[in-house]
Amino acid sequence: MSIPFTEHGSTQQSAYDGASRIAVGTDPAGLGLGELASRDEGRLYIAVFAGSQRTGGYGIRVLRVDRAADTLTVHAMFSSPAPNAFTIQVLTSPAHLVSIDRQSAASARDIILVDQSAAERARSHMPQSQP
């Protein structure tokens, strides 16, 4: 079942410096992306991170959120610069923030980030304070 989501924005300079990651919570500030949205009690925020990159030209964008049983699957497009492309030589950390209605995630236990080839990139547990 596909879950409608609201897009809140993206950044090339998140504070996250690890590998691909997915994080979920009721406050975007707690996910490190508070500059992209204000907290809304009825929303559950999902932050996806492409991971630390050595140059510009990388990105991540949520395409779809699905639910099957107690698992949410977030489908995202990971992009990278073309071979031999001129890119800015600066460390980047692309991230995208979306939210879903909290009720649509009730009793979900896990959340998985998959890329455009359906390969799993990250996995996390859902917060237990869900309605």
N, C-alpha and C positions, 0 to 999 in steps of 0.2 A: 504494500500500500504506500503510495506516494504522499508525503506530508508537505503542505505548502509552507514556504519559508519567506521571511522578510530579509532583504539584503541591507546591511548597515554600512558596508564599505570595506576597503582594503588598504593596505599599506605595504611599502617596500622596506620599512624600517621598524619592524616589531622588535621588542627587546629580547625575543627568544633566539638563542644561538645554537640549538641542537639540530637533530635530524627532523624529518617530517613528524608532525604531531597533531593530535586533535584534542581539544579540551572543551569541556561543557560546564556551564554553571548559570546561576540566576543573576549574576552581576558581571557585565562586560569588563569592568575595572579589575575584577578578580582574575580575569583571563588574560590581562595585560593589554587589552584593547579598549580601555575605557574612553579613549578619545574618539572612538567611532560611534558610540551609542550611549544613551542614558538608560539607566535601569528601569525596567517595567516589570512589575510583580507578576504579570500574566505570561511573561515570555521566558523561554529557556534559550540561552545564548550558546552558540556553537562557534568556536574559533578553530580554524584550520591553518596550519603553518607549513610552508614548503621547506623550511629548514634554512640554515645559514648558507649563503652563497658568496663566492669570491668576487662576483661582478654583478652589474645590473643586467636586466633582460630576463630575469626569472619571475614567475608569478604563480599564483594559485587562485582558483575561482570555484566556488561551490555551484554545481549544476543541478543537483537533485538530492533530496533526503527521503529515504525509504524506511519503512518499518516492517519487520517480519518477526512475529512472536515478541520476544523480549530484547530484540536487537535493532538499533538504528544504524543504517548504513548511509554515510555521506559520500556522494559521488562528486569528485572534483577534477577539474582540468589543471594539470601541472604544465606549465610552459617554460621553455628555456630558449636562450638566444640561438639563432641559426649558426651553423658552423661558419667560421671566419667573419662573423658579425662584429662590428665595432660596438663595444659596450663600455659603460662607465666603469672605471677600476675602483670600486668601492664595495665594501662588505654590505650585503643586503640580507634581509630576512623577511621574505614575503608572507603576508597573512591576509585572511579574509574572514569577516565576521558576519554571521547570519543568526536569525532567531526563529524559533517555532513556538507555537502555542504550548504552554506547559502541559496541558491536558493530553495532547497528542503523544507525549513521551511518558505518561504515567505508567509505572511499573516496568519500564524498560531497564535493563541491567547493563548492557554494553553498547558502545558506540564505536563504529569502525569507519576509517577513512580509506577510500579506494580511489585509484587514479583512473584515467580514461581507458586503460587497458584492463580494468577490473582487478588489478593487483592491489593487495592490501598494503597500505603505507603506514598506518598507525592504528592503534586500538586503545580504548580507555573504558573505565567503568563509569556508569552514570551516578550522579550524586544521589545519596539515599534520602535526601530531604524532598524528593519529588512528591507532588500531590498524588 
